[in-house]
């Protein structure tokens, strides 16, 4: 169940971050409220995930997958360009998350 809560934390953080740009410095009410709500869900879900997942592992997964998803949304929705270096870096992040989960003894399993 902890990894479910971690997934909720990641998804809500990605939504909150995407709407942070849309809030235009908190000048638009609805995107601002979505960003704030997403942030609350993020940290509550993360606190539940941390009951059994080690903090370093959970944070690495949360931030790594979050970076990739936020960049993908920025690319698809906001038209941000991603060059070869950005794509390679995100690939390495994904590889790092996989290596940590498959080969590390610190992942809480």
Secondary structure as the mmCIF struct_conf table of DSSP 4:
data_model
#
loop_
_struct_conf.conf_type_id
_struct_conf.id
_struct_conf.beg_label_comp_id
_struct_conf.beg_label_asym_id
_struct_conf.beg_label_seq_id
_struct_conf.end_label_comp_id
_struct_conf.end_label_asym_id
_struct_conf.end_label_seq_id
HELX_RH_AL_P HELX_RH_AL_P1 UNK A 2 UNK A 22
TURN_TY1_P TURN_TY1_P1 UNK A 23 UNK A 27
BEND BEND1 UNK A 28 UNK A 28
HELX_RH_AL_P HELX_RH_AL_P2 UNK A 29 UNK A 49
TURN_TY1_P TURN_TY1_P2 UNK A 50 UNK A 52
BEND BEND2 UNK A 53 UNK A 53
HELX_RH_AL_P HELX_RH_AL_P3 UNK A 55 UNK A 76
TURN_TY1_P TURN_TY1_P3 UNK A 77 UNK A 77
BEND BEND3 UNK A 78 UNK A 78
HELX_RH_AL_P HELX_RH_AL_P4 UNK A 84 UNK A 103
TURN_TY1_P TURN_TY1_P4 UNK A 105 UNK A 106
BEND BEND4 UNK A 107 UNK A 107
#
